[in-house]
Amino acid sequence: MTANEKARAKAEQAVGKIARAAGRATGNTKLVAKGEAAEAMGKARENKESLKETGRH
């Protein structure tokens, strides 16, 4: 996994967690959903990069 893609995946996960927590704190269900989606995108990106790295070895 390239360092840039790994950082991007972790950043997406962090943004998602923050948005989800803020949504829950304020009762904003749209923000909770957006946070969950961002977190899922970060995890998917991380998994994709891990698979690409596995294929190289």
VEXKOLSE-664104 format. One line per 5 residues: their letters; for each residue y, x, z of N, C-alpha, C, O. Coordinates in steps of 0.02 Angstrom, whole numbers, plus 50000, padded with zeros to 5 digits. Layout:
REM residues N
a> Y:X:Z:Y:X:Z:Y:X:Z:Y:X:Z  ...
//
This chain:
REM residues 57
mtane> 49942:50043:50000:50000:50000:50000:50061:50045:50000:50068:50090:50042  50104:50032:49954:50165:50072:49953:50208:50055:50015:50206:49999:50040  50245:50104:50037:50286:50094:50096:50337:50038:50086:50351:50000:50132  50364:50033:50025:50414:49983:50011:50384:49912:50015:50413:49868:50045  50326:49903:49986:50294:49837:49987:50271:49819:50058:50275:49761:50078
karak> 50247:49869:50095:50226:49857:50163:50285:49834:50206:50280:49787:50245  50341:49868:50198:50402:49850:50235:50425:49780:50216:50446:49741:50259  50421:49765:50152:50443:49699:50128:50398:49643:50158:50422:49591:50178  50333:49656:50160:50286:49607:50188:50300:49596:50262:50300:49540:50286  50310:49650:50299:50324:49644:50371:50391:49610:50383:50398:49571:50430
aeqav> 50441:49624:50340:50506:49591:50347:50500:49516:50335:50530:49477:50372  50462:49497:50284:50452:49425:50271:50418:49391:50330:50436:49335:50349  50370:49425:50360:50336:49396:50417:50383:49388:50477:50382:49338:50511  50425:49439:50488:50473:49436:50543:50524:49381:50533:50540:49344:50580  50550:49375:50473:50599:49322:50458:50567:49254:50468:50598:49208:50495
gkiar> 50505:49248:50447:50469:49185:50455:50460:49166:50528:50469:49108:50547  50442:49215:50569:50433:49202:50641:50498:49181:50674:50499:49136:50715  50552:49215:50655:50617:49198:50684:50639:49128:50663:50662:49089:50704  50631:49113:50599:50651:49047:50574:50609:48992:50606:50634:48939:50624  50544:49005:50612:50500:48955:50643:50520:48943:50716:50522:48886:50738
aagra> 50534:48997:50753:50554:48990:50823:50621:48953:50829:50629:48911:50873  50667:48969:50785:50732:48935:50787:50724:48861:50770:50757:48818:50801  50682:48847:50723:50670:48777:50704:50639:48737:50761:50657:48680:50774  50591:48769:50795:50560:48735:50852:50610:48724:50908:50609:48672:50941  50653:48774:50920:50702:48769:50974:50753:48714:50962:50777:48682:51008
tgntk> 50770:48704:50898:50821:48654:50882:50791:48587:50860:50827:48538:50852  50726:48586:50851:50694:48524:50829:50701:48512:50754:50692:48456:50731  50717:48565:50716:50727:48560:50644:50660:48573:50609:50638:48630:50603  50628:48520:50586:50561:48527:50556:50563:48563:50489:50515:48597:50470  50619:48556:50452:50625:48592:50388:50627:48667:50399:50597:48705:50362
lvakg> 50663:48688:50450:50668:48759:50466:50600:48786:50489:50582:48843:50473  50564:48747:50527:50496:48767:50548:50452:48777:50487:50416:48827:50482  50455:48731:50440:50415:48736:50379:50435:48796:50337:50392:48831:50310  50499:48808:50331:50522:48867:50293:50500:48932:50326:50481:48979:50293  50502:48933:50392:50479:48992:50429:50405:49004:50419:50384:49061:50409
eaaea> 50366:48951:50422:50294:48958:50412:50279:48981:50341:50233:49021:50330  50317:48956:50293:50306:48976:50223:50324:49050:50213:50288:49086:50179  50379:49073:50243:50399:49143:50236:50347:49189:50269:50331:49242:50242  50322:49168:50326:50271:49208:50360:50207:49211:50319:50176:49264:50314  50188:49156:50289:50128:49155:50247:50137:49198:50185:50090:49232:50164
mgkar> 50197:49198:50156:50210:49241:50098:50204:49315:50117:50177:49355:50079  50229:49332:50175:50224:49401:50198:50152:49422:50209:50132:49478:50191  50112:49378:50238:50041:49393:50248:50004:49398:50182:49961:49441:50174  50021:49355:50135:49989:49357:50070:50006:49421:50033:49963:49452:50002  50069:49442:50038:50091:49505:50006:50054:49564:50037:50032:49610:50002
enkes> 50047:49563:50103:50012:49617:50137:49939:49620:50116:49912:49674:50104  49907:49562:50111:49837:49559:50090:49829:49582:50018:49781:49617:50001  49875:49563:49975:49873:49584:49905:49877:49660:49899:49839:49691:49862  49923:49689:49935:49931:49761:49933:49870:49797:49963:49851:49850:49939  49840:49768:50014:49780:49798:50043:49723:49797:49993:49685:49845:49988
lketg> 49716:49743:49956:49664:49739:49905:49677:49789:49849:49629:49820:49824  49739:49797:49829:49755:49846:49777:49737:49917:49802:49712:49958:49764  49751:49930:49865:49737:49996:49893:49661:50008:49898:49637:50063:49887  49625:49956:49916:49552:49960:49921:49522:49976:49853:49473:50014:49849  49549:49949:49800:49525:49961:49733:49536:50032:49710:49501:50055:49665
rh> 49583:50066:49739:49599:50135:49719:49550:50185:49749:49544:50240:49723  49516:50167:49802:49472:50215:49837:49401:50208:49814:49358:50245:49838
//
